[in-house]
């Protein structure tokens, strides 16, 4: 028997997670209830996926076994306050709020609440997300197994110690933005060399997609795969040299560090 699943927040990420869960067959749409302050968005989600909707957060919590908190960090406390008198020890809460640590969540919830903290990313919209996961000591093995099943429904999910979740934010949580910038820059280079803009984006995006798939499917080190493309005195090594001359790798490393630092600041 499937568990009842609730969503406090029904924005883009909430709908992406729901879509993955429904599409994977883990739970039918009729077992999912979502609430949001934006009624047109709720109604659109109901029409698109067949979920149950409400504007009452308490109704979501009362009728659900697992509740996703898909709200921005600055409204998380307000959202939890709206349903705190409906919490029972058997319910599991999954928060996606960046920088909001398990300790902060405990301060909002109070004692005795099963809490899982996750950091997904926007490719969840195309069931290709990457999610980092940690949880408090009250979450059982059965709870986390089910949560991981839900989180893998819209991509890949891996457990990490909470002190590494800021690093996850720097790599995968915010990482799509860096990749989109790279695709845009790669396409700009193609346009500079004469490719039509639309074709340049297709070549750039498919190249990034295929390269990422090679890393995941082959299990080979990215450096090994890079070396295989770099013929002696060839075109690729000339391009790699130009990237290194412009501090390409260090710029990416520093971007991840800056993002992780900001995430840590948000948790203070």
QUITATA-V819288 format. One record per helix or strand of 2 or more residues. SS is the DSSP state (@ for helix, = for strand). FROM is the first residue (numbers start at 0). LEN is the number of residues. If there is no record, write none. Layout:
ss & from & len
SS & FROM & LEN
SS & FROM & LEN
This chain:
ss & from & len
= & 4 & 4
@ & 11 & 13
@ & 28 & 3
= & 31 & 4
@ & 38 & 11
= & 51 & 3
@ & 56 & 6
= & 65 & 4
@ & 72 & 9
@ & 83 & 3
= & 91 & 4
@ & 101 & 8
= & 113 & 6
@ & 121 & 5
= & 128 & 7
@ & 140 & 14
= & 154 & 5
@ & 161 & 12
@ & 174 & 18
@ & 196 & 22
@ & 221 & 8
@ & 234 & 11
@ & 247 & 19
